[in-house]
Amino acid sequence: MLPLSFTVPDLAALPTAAHRLQAAIAESGCTVVAFEGEMGAGKTTLIRALAATLGVADDVSSPTFALVNEYREGNGKPVYHFDFYRIESLDEAERMGATEYLDSGYLCLVEWPARVAALLPVPRLEVRIEALSAESRVIDLRIIN
């Protein structure tokens, strides 16, 4: 199934995209999922839809200033959501415990992964989002080894 590419024509199609992503995560066996895309591409929006699919009841928002948010799946397992856009250095990410989260074995959803690439384990699942229009996106999934 991987690599996989599909189009999300509009916001109404997000739940279907989230289910496809959930299936790809399960198939890959990867607990670290790196979300790549330009500012405004829809990384947080896709993560919010994925979280709903996983049974997360919390309000899912970008942890831009906190760097990491913790949610709970419907089965009680933690899900960690990172936004490294404002990270100053790898040292800062290490001091906030990023490595421990990433190595925890729990699902880690990482926005702006290139800023901490040296800390990211392999294999990991990469989710690349490209805007085609105001609502339409292409999503490419592949495993990084």
TORKOL-4160 file (C-alpha; in steps of 0.2 Angstrom, whole numbers, padded with zeros to 4 digits, m for minus):
145
<pt num="1" X="0000" Y="0000" Z="0000"/>
<pt num="2" X="0014" Y="0012" Z="0003"/>
<pt num="3" X="0020" Y="0023" Z="m0004"/>
<pt num="4" X="0003" Y="0030" Z="m0007"/>
<pt num="5" X="m0004" Y="0047" Z="m0015"/>
<pt num="6" X="m0022" Y="0053" Z="m0014"/>
<pt num="7" X="m0031" Y="0069" Z="m0017"/>
<pt num="8" X="m0043" Y="0077" Z="m0004"/>
<pt num="9" X="m0054" Y="0088" Z="m0014"/>
<pt num="10" X="m0062" Y="0098" Z="0000"/>
<pt num="11" X="m0064" Y="0099" Z="0019"/>
<pt num="12" X="m0079" Y="0087" Z="0018"/>
<pt num="13" X="m0067" Y="0073" Z="0012"/>
<pt num="14" X="m0056" Y="0075" Z="0027"/>
<pt num="15" X="m0063" Y="0061" Z="0038"/>
<pt num="16" X="m0060" Y="0049" Z="0023"/>
<pt num="17" X="m0042" Y="0055" Z="0022"/>
<pt num="18" X="m0040" Y="0053" Z="0040"/>
<pt num="19" X="m0046" Y="0035" Z="0039"/>
<pt num="20" X="m0033" Y="0032" Z="0025"/>
<pt num="21" X="m0019" Y="0039" Z="0035"/>
<pt num="22" X="m0024" Y="0029" Z="0051"/>
<pt num="23" X="m0023" Y="0013" Z="0040"/>
<pt num="24" X="m0006" Y="0018" Z="0033"/>
<pt num="25" X="0001" Y="0021" Z="0050"/>
<pt num="26" X="m0005" Y="0004" Z="0056"/>
<pt num="27" X="0002" Y="m0004" Z="0040"/>
<pt num="28" X="0019" Y="0005" Z="0042"/>
<pt num="29" X="0021" Y="0000" Z="0060"/>
<pt num="30" X="0029" Y="0018" Z="0062"/>
<pt num="31" X="0025" Y="0027" Z="0078"/>
<pt num="32" X="0033" Y="0044" Z="0072"/>
<pt num="33" X="0023" Y="0052" Z="0058"/>
<pt num="34" X="0031" Y="0068" Z="0051"/>
<pt num="35" X="0020" Y="0080" Z="0042"/>
<pt num="36" X="0028" Y="0091" Z="0029"/>
<pt num="37" X="0020" Y="0105" Z="0020"/>
<pt num="38" X="0020" Y="0124" Z="0018"/>
<pt num="39" X="0012" Y="0136" Z="0030"/>
<pt num="40" X="m0006" Y="0134" Z="0028"/>
<pt num="41" X="m0005" Y="0117" Z="0019"/>
<pt num="42" X="m0017" Y="0109" Z="0032"/>
<pt num="43" X="m0005" Y="0099" Z="0043"/>
<pt num="44" X="m0014" Y="0104" Z="0059"/>
<pt num="45" X="m0031" Y="0101" Z="0050"/>
<pt num="46" X="m0027" Y="0084" Z="0045"/>
<pt num="47" X="m0020" Y="0080" Z="0062"/>
<pt num="48" X="m0036" Y="0086" Z="0070"/>
<pt num="49" X="m0046" Y="0074" Z="0058"/>
<pt num="50" X="m0034" Y="0060" Z="0062"/>
<pt num="51" X="m0036" Y="0063" Z="0081"/>
<pt num="52" X="m0055" Y="0062" Z="0079"/>
<pt num="53" X="m0053" Y="0045" Z="0069"/>
<pt num="54" X="m0042" Y="0039" Z="0084"/>
<pt num="55" X="m0056" Y="0043" Z="0096"/>
<pt num="56" X="m0047" Y="0058" Z="0104"/>
<pt num="57" X="m0060" Y="0069" Z="0113"/>
<pt num="58" X="m0049" Y="0084" Z="0117"/>
<pt num="59" X="m0048" Y="0100" Z="0107"/>
<pt num="60" X="m0034" Y="0097" Z="0095"/>
<pt num="61" X="m0024" Y="0113" Z="0091"/>
<pt num="62" X="m0006" Y="0117" Z="0085"/>
<pt num="63" X="0006" Y="0117" Z="0100"/>
<pt num="64" X="0016" Y="0131" Z="0092"/>
<pt num="65" X="0021" Y="0139" Z="0108"/>
<pt num="66" X="0020" Y="0124" Z="0120"/>
<pt num="67" X="0030" Y="0113" Z="0107"/>
<pt num="68" X="0020" Y="0097" Z="0112"/>
<pt num="69" X="0002" Y="0093" Z="0116"/>
<pt num="70" X="m0003" Y="0077" Z="0123"/>
<pt num="71" X="m0020" Y="0069" Z="0119"/>
<pt num="72" X="m0028" Y="0052" Z="0123"/>
<pt num="73" X="m0034" Y="0040" Z="0110"/>
<pt num="74" X="m0051" Y="0032" Z="0113"/>
<pt num="75" X="m0042" Y="0017" Z="0121"/>
<pt num="76" X="m0032" Y="0028" Z="0133"/>
<pt num="77" X="m0015" Y="0028" Z="0124"/>
<pt num="78" X="m0006" Y="0044" Z="0123"/>
<pt num="79" X="m0004" Y="0053" Z="0107"/>
<pt num="80" X="0010" Y="0067" Z="0106"/>
<pt num="81" X="0008" Y="0081" Z="0094"/>
<pt num="82" X="0023" Y="0092" Z="0090"/>
<pt num="83" X="0025" Y="0109" Z="0081"/>
<pt num="84" X="0043" Y="0113" Z="0079"/>
<pt num="85" X="0041" Y="0128" Z="0069"/>
<pt num="86" X="0047" Y="0140" Z="0082"/>
<pt num="87" X="0061" Y="0128" Z="0089"/>
<pt num="88" X="0078" Y="0137" Z="0090"/>
<pt num="89" X="0089" Y="0123" Z="0090"/>
<pt num="90" X="0091" Y="0104" Z="0092"/>
<pt num="91" X="0097" Y="0107" Z="0109"/>
<pt num="92" X="0081" Y="0116" Z="0114"/>
<pt num="93" X="0071" Y="0101" Z="0107"/>
<pt num="94" X="0082" Y="0089" Z="0117"/>
<pt num="95" X="0080" Y="0099" Z="0133"/>
<pt num="96" X="0061" Y="0098" Z="0131"/>
<pt num="97" X="0062" Y="0079" Z="0131"/>
<pt num="98" X="0058" Y="0077" Z="0112"/>
<pt num="99" X="0069" Y="0061" Z="0111"/>
<pt num="100" X="0060" Y="0053" Z="0125"/>
<pt num="101" X="0043" Y="0056" Z="0117"/>
<pt num="102" X="0049" Y="0051" Z="0100"/>
<pt num="103" X="0056" Y="0035" Z="0107"/>
<pt num="104" X="0041" Y="0031" Z="0118"/>
<pt num="105" X="0033" Y="0019" Z="0106"/>
<pt num="106" X="0017" Y="0030" Z="0107"/>
<pt num="107" X="0010" Y="0039" Z="0092"/>
<pt num="108" X="0020" Y="0055" Z="0088"/>
<pt num="109" X="0013" Y="0067" Z="0076"/>
<pt num="110" X="0027" Y="0080" Z="0071"/>
<pt num="111" X="0024" Y="0096" Z="0061"/>
<pt num="112" X="0039" Y="0105" Z="0054"/>
<pt num="113" X="0050" Y="0089" Z="0056"/>
<pt num="114" X="0064" Y="0096" Z="0046"/>
<pt num="115" X="0069" Y="0107" Z="0060"/>
<pt num="116" X="0073" Y="0092" Z="0071"/>
<pt num="117" X="0077" Y="0079" Z="0057"/>
<pt num="118" X="0093" Y="0073" Z="0067"/>
<pt num="119" X="0082" Y="0068" Z="0082"/>
<pt num="120" X="0069" Y="0058" Z="0071"/>
<pt num="121" X="0070" Y="0040" Z="0072"/>
<pt num="122" X="0069" Y="0028" Z="0057"/>
<pt num="123" X="0059" Y="0021" Z="0050"/>
<pt num="124" X="0045" Y="0034" Z="0051"/>
<pt num="125" X="0030" Y="0039" Z="0040"/>
<pt num="126" X="0031" Y="0055" Z="0030"/>
<pt num="127" X="0015" Y="0064" Z="0026"/>
<pt num="128" X="0018" Y="0077" Z="0013"/>
<pt num="129" X="0004" Y="0089" Z="0010"/>
<pt num="130" X="0003" Y="0100" Z="m0005"/>
<pt num="131" X="m0011" Y="0113" Z="m0008"/>
<pt num="132" X="m0019" Y="0112" Z="m0026"/>
<pt num="133" X="m0032" Y="0126" Z="m0022"/>
<pt num="134" X="m0040" Y="0134" Z="m0007"/>
<pt num="135" X="m0047" Y="0118" Z="m0001"/>
<pt num="136" X="m0040" Y="0104" Z="m0012"/>
<pt num="137" X="m0024" Y="0095" Z="m0006"/>
<pt num="138" X="m0013" Y="0081" Z="m0012"/>
<pt num="139" X="m0007" Y="0069" Z="0001"/>
<pt num="140" X="0009" Y="0058" Z="m0002"/>
<pt num="141" X="0013" Y="0045" Z="0011"/>
<pt num="142" X="0030" Y="0036" Z="0012"/>
<pt num="143" X="0041" Y="0027" Z="0024"/>
<pt num="144" X="0058" Y="0035" Z="0028"/>
<pt num="145" X="0071" Y="0022" Z="0031"/>
